[in-house]
Amino acid sequence: MSSRLRPYLTFWVVSLLAIATDIGTKLLVIRQIPFGTYFDSSIGEPIPVFRGFDLVHIGNKGAAWGIGSELAVRPFLVFLAAAILVLVWRWRQPLLRELQGGQIAFGLFVGGTLGNVRDRIFGEHVTDFLAFTLPFNYRFPAFNVADSCICVGVSIYLIMSYRHDAARREAIISQGGEDTPKGS
């Protein structure tokens, strides 16, 4: 492996696993569950996994929660995802090396983003299949493995960033730094 890629081994492994898992689960759904099972029971019934969680098969032409699905947003969403990935790659060193677990967080984010971009480039929509019914019979919008990877990756990054910043503030204060809050 190239010496330039070795420091990012965890990032690459997590990204590739996220993409492979996303593609594999979507292919299974496409082959096994009739399209449209989330909304139209005459097409087929959702597959219950456990109470409040079903496997379905729908397509999302828009962004999160179907936002913009009635518009021609596919080119914009592909461009936006590409721009975000370029920015993440541009600032990868401080993001991936400073935070313990940063490679996992960004591997999940990048892998999930690429999984959904793949659907948008090679298909008419993103395949969604995980459906949860929350209390009060609220049907949470269906999603997929890529969406989950993106959300988990961003959440890990935010938690780690907060902890990293808190530790940095603590170190400054303990060394007699001037970043102490007013009134302390």
Secondary structure, DSSP 8 states (H G I E B T S, - for coil): --TTTGGGHHHHHHHHHHHHHHHHHHHHHHHHS-TTTTT-TTT---EEEETTEEEEEEEE-SSGGGTTTTS--HHHHHHHHHHHHHHHHHTHHHHHHHSTTHHHHHHHHHHHHHHHHHHHHHSSSEEEEEEEEEGGGEE---B-HHHHHHHHHHHHHHHHHHHHHHHHHHHHHHTT-S---TT-
